[in-house]
Amino acid sequence: GASERTARRAALLHDIGKAVSHEVEGSHAIISAQLCRKFKESAAVTHAVEAHHFDVEPQTVEAVLVQAADAISAARPGAAVSIVLRSRCSTSRQRKFRRELFRWSFARTRRSAPGLERRSTS
C-alpha cells in the first residue's frame, strides 16, 4: 500500500524548486527532485516530487497523490509553504530546511510588499 509519510513529505516538498528556479536551469519539478537528492530524501519521496508535473512518468501511488495535492494547492497559493512553516521539526536537518524556507518566503513577501521589515526578536 501507499505510505502516508512518503506522500505527506513529497507533498510538502514538491514545489521547493520554485525557490531557486530563477537561479537554476530546468523545471521546478526537476529542481525540487535535485534538492531532495542533495538533502538525502528517500527515493520514493524524490520520485513523487519529480513526477508531479509528469517530467517523469509516475510509478507509485504516492506520486499520483502528490499530483492531486499539487492540483488542489494551485487553487490556494502559498498553502504548502504555510503548512511547512507551521510544522514541527524533529531533526536539525528539518529545522535548517524550515529556516531556509522561512527566509525565502519572507524575502518573497517583502519584495511584493515594500516597507515590510522583519521585527527584532530580542
C-alpha positions as CSV (number, residue, x, y, z in Angstrom):
1,G,0.0,0.0,0.0
2,A,0.9,3.6,-0.1
3,S,3.0,5.3,2.6
4,E,1.2,8.2,4.2
5,R,4.6,9.5,5.4
6,T,6.1,9.4,1.9
7,A,3.1,11.1,0.4
8,R,3.0,13.9,3.0
9,R,6.7,14.6,2.8
10,A,6.6,14.7,-1.0
11,A,3.5,16.9,-1.0
12,L,5.3,19.3,1.3
13,L,8.5,19.4,-0.8
14,H,7.1,19.2,-4.4
15,D,7.4,22.9,-5.2
16,I,10.5,23.7,-3.2
17,G,12.4,24.1,-6.6
18,K,10.4,27.3,-7.2
19,A,12.6,28.9,-4.6
20,V,15.6,28.6,-6.9
21,S,14.1,28.1,-10.3
22,H,15.1,31.6,-11.3
23,E,18.8,30.8,-10.5
24,V,19.0,27.3,-12.0
25,E,18.1,25.9,-15.4
26,G,15.2,23.5,-15.6
27,S,11.7,22.9,-14.5
28,H,10.9,23.4,-10.8
29,A,9.8,19.8,-10.5
30,I,13.3,18.6,-11.6
31,I,15.0,21.2,-9.5
32,S,12.9,20.1,-6.5
33,A,13.9,16.5,-7.1
34,Q,17.6,17.5,-7.3
35,L,17.2,19.3,-3.9
36,C,15.6,16.2,-2.5
37,R,18.6,14.1,-3.6
38,K,21.0,16.7,-2.3
39,F,19.4,16.6,1.2
40,K,19.2,12.8,1.0
41,E,15.4,12.4,0.8
42,S,14.3,8.8,0.1
43,A,14.0,7.6,-3.5
44,A,10.2,7.4,-3.0
45,V,9.9,11.0,-2.0
46,T,12.2,12.2,-4.7
47,H,10.3,10.2,-7.4
48,A,6.9,11.6,-6.3
49,V,8.4,15.2,-6.3
50,E,9.9,14.7,-9.8
51,A,6.8,13.2,-11.2
52,H,4.3,15.8,-10.0
53,H,4.3,17.6,-13.4
54,F,4.9,14.5,-15.5
55,D,8.6,15.3,-16.1
56,V,8.9,11.6,-15.4
57,E,6.1,9.1,-15.5
58,P,4.6,8.5,-12.0
59,Q,5.3,4.9,-10.9
60,T,3.8,5.0,-7.4
61,V,0.5,5.8,-5.7
62,E,2.4,8.5,-3.7
63,A,3.4,10.2,-6.9
64,V,-0.2,10.3,-8.1
65,L,-1.3,11.7,-4.7
66,V,1.3,14.5,-5.0
67,Q,-0.1,15.3,-8.4
68,A,-3.5,15.6,-6.9
69,A,-2.2,17.7,-4.0
70,D,-0.5,20.0,-6.5
71,A,-3.7,20.5,-8.4
72,I,-5.6,21.3,-5.1
73,S,-2.9,23.6,-3.8
74,A,-2.9,25.5,-7.1
75,A,-6.2,26.9,-6.1
76,R,-4.7,28.2,-2.8
77,P,-1.3,29.8,-3.5
78,G,1.1,29.6,-0.5
79,A,-0.7,26.7,1.1
80,A,2.3,24.3,1.1
81,V,4.7,27.0,2.4
82,S,2.2,27.8,5.2
83,I,2.0,24.1,6.2
84,V,5.7,23.6,6.4
85,L,6.3,26.8,8.3
86,R,3.8,25.7,11.0
87,S,5.0,22.1,11.2
88,R,7.2,20.7,14.0
89,C,10.8,19.8,13.1
90,S,12.4,16.9,14.9
91,T,15.8,16.9,13.3
92,S,18.4,19.5,12.8
93,R,18.1,19.0,9.0
94,Q,14.4,19.7,9.2
95,R,15.0,22.8,11.3
96,K,17.6,24.0,8.8
97,F,15.3,23.4,5.9
98,R,12.4,25.2,7.6
99,R,14.7,28.2,8.4
100,E,15.7,28.4,4.8
101,L,12.1,28.1,3.6
102,F,11.1,30.9,6.0
103,R,13.9,33.2,4.8
104,W,12.9,32.6,1.2
105,S,9.2,33.1,2.0
106,F,9.8,36.3,3.9
107,A,12.1,37.7,1.2
108,R,9.4,36.9,-1.4
109,T,6.7,38.6,0.7
110,R,9.0,41.6,1.3
111,R,9.6,42.1,-2.4
112,S,5.8,42.1,-3.0
113,A,5.1,44.4,-0.1
114,P,7.7,47.3,0.0
115,G,8.2,48.7,3.5
116,L,7.7,45.4,5.3
117,E,10.6,44.8,7.6
118,R,11.4,41.9,9.9
119,R,10.9,42.6,13.6
120,S,13.7,42.0,16.0
121,T,13.0,39.1,18.4
122,S,15.5,40.3,21.1
